[in-house]
C-alpha cells in the first residue's frame, strides 16, 4: 500500500478565486466548495462554499440559505457581510479586476442584512398571476461536507435553501452547488406547506446544474412544467423568479439582457456560454428560472458579479448549456461533462509572430502546450497553429463567428460537442496546411477542484496519513501551511498519465513507532519498498520498521477513533499504470500552466 501512495502524483492547478456565496443560514456562515476559476464569480445557489484567496476580481457563488447549530470549519471560507451575505475567500494566483458572486439561497444570521432599495424586487402585472410561476419551487438541502484534514470523517451538517423549477417527466432543475455534499434534499411548491423528498439524479459541477426527481404523485398534481426558449438577444426583457433573501414567498425581479459571451462559472471552474443580465439576483435565487416576455424559460440564475464599481450584474446559464447537460444525461444514463481540447493556446495578433510561423492570413491561434493525457497529444505539437475547428475559421484573437455581427471565444465551439465526439482541426505546421482529427474528452485536473464520491481517499501507515492533494484540502489547510514548492508544483504541473495524483502526508498521528516524525505534515510522498522508506520532495527522509508499523496499526486506529486504515476505494490491490504510459511522461514542472488561462491576455486553455 505504501507503493500505491507513492506512485500517485497529482499536479495541482491552483486557481483560487474568492467566492461569495449568499445563503440564508439561521446560525452561521457556511463554507462552500467552489472550483477555482479565472475570475471570481458569486454563484447564485443555496449552499456553502470554500474560500478563495483575495483577488480584486472574485468569482462568487450564491447559495441558498444555510442553517446550522454551530460554526463548521468551512465557515472560514466565507465572511458574512450585511450587504452580500456570505463571502467566500480563496487565494488566487492572479489578481483580477472584478468579482463575480453567485447567490443561491437566502441566509438568516444574527445580523439582519441590509436591503438595497434600488434592486428591482417587483412583481409585474403580466407575471403576477401567471401559471408558470407555480412551476418554481423552493429547495431545502441538508449538507454534510467531508473533513479533508481528517479524511475518515465528515464535518458537522448544515442546511441551506435555494430554488428549482419543473421541467416535466417528474424532474426538477436546480444548481449543482445547491445540492453539493447533500444528505437530504426536500422541495416545496408555491402556496403549499408540505415538503417532499427529492432525489438527486445527476450533478454537473462544471456547468453548475443538477437534475432532481420527486416520486410523490401528490407533488405533481396540477403541475405544468416550464418550456425552454431560445437564446435571447441583447436588450431583451428578462424576469428572474425564485426564493431569495428577504422573505419566504416567491420573488420576481425584472431586467434586460446585457451581454452574451463565454463566462467563467464560479462553481465549476469552467468557461461556458453565459447570459449577463441587470435583474437583481440575491442569495436564494440560485437554481431559479429566468423568463422571457413570452413566458419561456431562457436559463437558470446561478451567480452575480459584485464590486465597488458596478452593480446589478447577474448571470444566467442559457438553455443551450442546460440542453447539453440534459442530452448528455439521456445519452449516457449519467452526466459525463463538457469536453475539452486539452491545449494551451496563444493569440496571434502580432504580425511578426505570424510571419515567423509562416501564417499568411490574419487568423489562427498558436499551440503552446498539449496536455499529455489528452487525445490532442497524439496529433498536435507545440508550434502548430489552429486555423479552423470543424471548418469554422478561428480568428487571431481566438474567436469565431457567433450569430450576426458577433464573435465569441473559440472554446464555445468545443463546448457544443459531447464527450467522445471527434473534431476536425485545420492546422498550419511549419508553413504547411493539414487537417487532423481529435477525440474530445473532459479535462482531468491533476489536483481536483471537487472530490468525487463523497469522501477523499486516505491511507494510514504507522500513523502517517497519506491523502491526495485537492483544492478543498488546500483551502482547509490554508496555502501558508502547504509550502511554496508544493504550491508551485500543484499549480504549474500537468498530469503525465491517467490516474496520476500528488499524494501528501497530511499529518502524523503520534505513536512510538513514528517517534521523531510528529511535526511532519503536508509533504509530498514518493516511497520505496524496503523497510518502508519514504523520501519526500524536500529531501526529508522517513524510515519505519515494517513489522513495527504493521503491529502499531491497530492501536493507532483505536487511540484516534479511526474506523479503518484506508478508505474504501483503496481496498483493491494497486496497479501501477506508469509503465503503460511511459510515452506520456514529460516534465512539465516548470511550465507556466494553469487551469483557466482563457480570458487572460496572451494564453488561453481550450
Secondary structure, 3 states (H helix, E strand, C coil): CHHHHHCCCCCECCCCCCCCEECCCCCCCCEECCECCCCEEEECCCCCECCECCCCCCECCCCCCCECCCCCHHHHHEEEECCCEEEECECCCCCCCCEEEEECCCCCCCCCCCCCCCCCECCCHHHHCCHHHHHEEEEEEEECCECCCCCCCECCCEEEEEEEEEEECCEEEECHHHHCCEEEEEEECCCCCCCEEEEEEEEECCCCEEEEECCCCHHHCCCCCCCECCCCCCCCEEEEEECCCCCCCCEEEEEEEEEEEEEEECCECEEEEEEEECCCCCCCCCCCEEECCCCCEEEEEEEEECCCCCCCEEEEEEHHHHHHHHHHHHHHCCCCCCCECCEEEEECCCHHHHHHCCCCCCECEEEEEECCCCHHHHCCCCCCEEEEECCEECECCCEEEECCCEEEECHHHHHCCCCCCEEEEEEEECCEEEEEEEECECCCCCECCCCCCCCCCCEEECCEEEEECCHHHHHHHCHHHHCHHHHHHHHHCCCCCCCCCCEEEEEECCCHHHCCCCCCCCEEEEEECHHHEEEECCCCEEECCHHHHHHHHHHHHHHHCCCCCECHHHCCCCCCCCHHHHHHCCCCCCCCCCCCCCCCCCEEEC
